[in-house]
Amino acid sequence: MARITVEDCLDQVGKDNRFNLIHLAVKRIHQHRQGEPFLAGERNKEVVNTLREIAAGKVTLANIDQLPDMVDGVLPESGKAMGKSAE
């Protein structure tokens, strides 16, 4: 993904819900500032890397609170790898 756009991220959080996108991005940036590693890319500013995580489906409203508990990309209680949906 050469450029990240808001539309790429809205595909993940809901087309008409920019508020959820902003809320999710801010919450994830706070996690990064507390030492959480990036799940997608690390060569850009933190907001761009965070949007890349959201666009890739690695950070969602459903898993944002569980991300700090991850070990090597796997949620402990579910055993599911990040980026995989249960659908």
Salt bridges, closest charged atoms under 4 A:
ASP11 OD1 - LYS15 NZ 2.40
GLU46 OE2 - ARG33 NH2 2.45
GLU53 OE1 - ARG28 NE 3.01
GLU53 OE1 - HIS32 NE2 3.07
ASP65 OD1 - LYS27 NZ 2.62
